[in-house]
């Protein structure tokens, strides 16, 4: 594929980098450390199975679900800029 001044595979490299950044972002949000026995937001007991399955859990399922819904931000960073960007 002719890509102007860009090296062969530059578009795929940008896609791979974008995916890697997204994976790093998600992994950075995973909890760490010792799990709490009670939800830090509402005080309900966190089931032992949840604490065992996810280390560092701090919220009950309901509170975590609410927080996840609130955190649905989408990154607007676009490595390519536009179709007619640096790849020409």
Backbone as CSV, one residue per row, in Angstrom:
resi,resn,N_x,N_y,N_z,CA_x,CA_y,CA_z,C_x,C_y,C_z
1,UNK,0.838,-1.181,0.000,0.000,0.000,0.000,0.878,1.238,0.000
2,UNK,0.645,2.128,-0.895,1.418,3.366,-0.960,0.976,4.279,0.171
3,UNK,1.928,4.779,0.926,1.567,5.620,2.067,2.371,6.909,2.108
4,UNK,2.860,7.357,0.977,3.593,8.619,0.956,4.904,8.510,1.697
5,UNK,5.115,9.402,2.650,6.375,9.451,3.389,6.433,8.454,4.545
6,UNK,5.309,7.912,4.903,5.267,6.989,6.041,5.874,5.643,5.661
7,UNK,6.485,5.005,6.643,7.053,3.676,6.392,5.938,2.650,6.231
8,UNK,6.258,1.536,5.655,5.294,0.460,5.470,4.807,-0.025,6.839
9,UNK,3.523,-0.148,7.019,2.951,-0.622,8.276,2.726,0.459,9.308
10,UNK,2.897,1.736,8.934,2.751,2.830,9.899,1.338,2.914,10.461
11,UNK,0.359,2.677,9.623,-1.027,2.746,10.089,-1.286,1.659,11.123
12,UNK,-0.821,0.455,10.852,-1.012,-0.640,11.814,-0.262,-0.359,13.112
13,UNK,0.921,0.245,13.026,1.671,0.611,14.236,0.865,1.590,15.090
14,UNK,0.206,2.543,14.456,-0.604,3.507,15.190,-1.801,2.824,15.853
15,UNK,-2.421,1.914,15.138,-3.550,1.173,15.710,-3.086,0.349,16.898
16,UNK,-1.957,-0.351,16.754,-1.418,-1.163,17.851,-1.095,-0.307,19.065
17,UNK,-0.506,0.871,18.847,-0.182,1.767,19.958,-1.436,2.273,20.662
18,UNK,-2.472,2.564,19.895,-3.726,3.025,20.485,-4.351,1.939,21.347
19,UNK,-4.337,0.707,20.861,-4.879,-0.414,21.633,-4.052,-0.633,22.900
20,UNK,-2.730,-0.589,22.770,-1.859,-0.771,23.939,-2.107,0.309,24.984
21,UNK,-2.312,1.546,24.550,-2.621,2.630,25.490,-3.931,2.372,26.217
22,UNK,-4.928,1.896,25.500,-6.230,1.613,26.116,-6.123,0.493,27.143
23,UNK,-5.356,-0.547,26.829,-5.167,-1.657,27.767,-4.444,-1.159,29.018
24,UNK,-3.415,-0.322,28.850,-2.698,0.245,30.004,-3.639,1.073,30.874
25,UNK,-4.494,1.846,30.246,-5.448,2.682,30.990,-6.392,1.833,31.827
26,UNK,-6.934,0.781,31.235,-7.861,-0.098,31.958,-7.138,-0.805,33.095
27,UNK,-5.957,-1.310,32.841,-5.204,-2.004,33.901,-4.847,-1.071,35.048
28,UNK,-4.632,0.206,34.755,-4.283,1.155,35.818,-5.460,1.399,36.758
29,UNK,-6.672,1.099,36.316,-7.862,1.291,37.152,-8.179,0.094,38.033
30,UNK,-7.489,-1.022,37.828,-7.757,-2.210,38.642,-7.324,-1.962,40.083
31,UNK,-8.121,-2.406,41.036,-7.773,-2.201,42.444,-6.577,-3.055,42.862
32,UNK,-5.874,-2.590,43.869,-4.710,-3.304,44.399,-4.793,-3.338,45.917
33,UNK,-4.014,-4.220,46.509,-3.949,-4.285,47.960,-4.990,-5.201,48.560
34,UNK,-5.222,-5.003,49.860,-6.164,-5.844,50.590,-7.588,-5.340,50.389
35,UNK,-8.513,-6.277,50.176,-9.921,-5.929,49.997,-10.545,-5.499,51.322
36,UNK,-11.518,-4.620,51.227,-12.282,-4.214,52.404,-13.381,-5.239,52.664
37,UNK,-13.835,-5.326,53.909,-14.930,-6.241,54.233,-16.284,-5.582,54.004
38,UNK,-16.307,-4.243,54.057,-17.545,-3.493,53.841,-17.299,-2.396,52.799
39,UNK,-18.314,-2.128,52.019,-18.244,-1.122,50.955,-17.906,0.246,51.552
40,UNK,-16.904,0.909,50.981,-16.513,2.215,51.511,-17.518,3.307,51.157
41,UNK,-18.439,3.021,50.252,-19.426,4.022,49.850,-20.742,3.880,50.610
42,UNK,-21.266,2.658,50.717,-22.587,2.487,51.353,-22.530,1.679,52.647
43,UNK,-21.425,0.998,52.939,-21.273,0.262,54.179,-21.803,-1.163,54.164
44,UNK,-22.355,-1.618,53.054,-22.863,-2.989,52.946,-21.681,-3.950,52.924
45,UNK,-21.860,-5.122,53.535,-20.784,-6.117,53.542,-20.497,-6.599,52.119
46,UNK,-19.227,-6.681,51.792,-18.805,-7.202,50.490,-18.671,-8.714,50.636
47,UNK,-19.349,-9.497,49.804,-19.302,-10.954,49.928,-17.871,-11.492,49.830
48,UNK,-17.555,-12.511,50.642,-16.203,-13.095,50.615,-15.782,-13.574,49.221
49,UNK,-16.729,-14.085,48.434,-16.394,-14.557,47.080,-15.912,-13.393,46.213
50,UNK,-16.530,-12.235,46.358,-16.097,-11.056,45.584,-14.716,-10.613,46.038
51,UNK,-14.487,-10.605,47.342,-13.174,-10.204,47.858,-12.084,-11.154,47.400
52,UNK,-12.402,-12.446,47.303,-11.420,-13.432,46.867,-11.165,-13.339,45.358
53,UNK,-12.208,-13.024,44.606,-12.078,-12.972,43.145,-11.331,-11.737,42.672
54,UNK,-11.459,-10.633,43.397,-10.870,-9.369,42.971,-10.118,-8.745,44.140
55,UNK,-8.820,-8.866,44.137,-8.007,-8.306,45.219,-8.088,-6.785,45.211
56,UNK,-8.191,-6.225,46.391,-8.235,-4.775,46.532,-9.610,-4.170,46.316
57,UNK,-10.653,-5.008,46.299,-12.005,-4.496,46.072,-12.412,-3.594,47.231
58,UNK,-13.030,-2.460,46.903,-13.400,-1.487,47.918,-14.892,-1.158,47.901
59,UNK,-15.585,-1.618,46.846,-17.001,-1.302,46.698,-17.815,-2.567,46.501
60,UNK,-19.091,-2.517,46.938,-19.998,-3.633,46.666,-20.342,-3.613,45.168
61,UNK,-21.005,-4.646,44.706,-21.324,-4.756,43.284,-22.183,-3.581,42.816
62,UNK,-23.183,-3.214,43.592,-24.076,-2.124,43.185,-23.340,-0.797,43.063
63,UNK,-22.533,-0.472,44.057,-21.796,0.797,44.014,-20.763,0.790,42.891
64,UNK,-20.117,-0.362,42.677,-19.143,-0.457,41.596,-19.822,-0.291,40.241
65,UNK,-21.019,-0.858,40.096,-21.767,-0.720,38.840,-22.110,0.740,38.571
66,UNK,-22.537,1.443,39.604,-22.844,2.873,39.456,-21.595,3.656,39.060
67,UNK,-20.483,3.359,39.702,-19.233,4.060,39.389,-18.792,3.763,37.963
68,UNK,-18.940,2.516,37.527,-18.558,2.151,36.164,-19.399,2.893,35.137
69,UNK,-20.685,3.075,35.422,-21.550,3.817,34.504,-21.128,5.276,34.424
70,UNK,-20.682,5.837,35.545,-20.243,7.237,35.572,-18.909,7.433,34.850
71,UNK,-18.117,6.376,34.744,-16.773,6.477,34.163,-16.730,6.016,32.718
72,UNK,-17.729,6.322,31.961,-17.750,5.894,30.563,-17.205,6.993,29.660
73,UNK,-16.039,7.520,30.007,-15.411,8.538,29.175,-14.655,7.858,28.045
74,UNK,-14.712,8.457,26.898,-14.024,7.928,25.738,-12.880,8.867,25.397
75,UNK,-11.727,8.291,25.185,-10.580,9.101,24.820,-10.789,9.690,23.439
76,UNK,-10.533,10.975,23.314,-10.675,11.623,22.021,-9.332,11.778,21.332
77,UNK,-8.296,11.208,21.891,-6.972,11.301,21.295,-6.917,10.426,20.052
78,UNK,-6.534,11.008,18.949,-6.463,10.298,17.688,-5.046,10.408,17.151
79,UNK,-4.319,9.302,17.168,-2.933,9.313,16.712,-2.793,9.739,15.257
80,UNK,-3.760,9.394,14.441,-3.651,9.680,13.019,-4.080,11.095,12.676
81,UNK,-4.818,11.727,13.537,-5.306,13.059,13.226,-6.458,12.963,12.261
82,UNK,-6.183,12.878,11.005,-7.211,12.711,9.994,-6.662,11.803,8.909
83,UNK,-7.512,11.455,7.955,-7.057,10.587,6.876,-5.900,11.225,6.120
84,UNK,-5.869,12.529,6.061,-4.851,13.227,5.281,-3.741,13.779,6.179
85,UNK,-3.439,13.070,7.252,-2.452,13.559,8.206,-1.023,13.285,7.759
86,UNK,-0.178,13.022,8.707,1.252,12.853,8.477,1.585,11.663,7.597
87,UNK,0.642,10.807,7.327,0.934,9.611,6.561,1.126,9.894,5.080
88,UNK,0.935,11.101,4.672,1.151,11.457,3.263,2.488,12.108,3.085
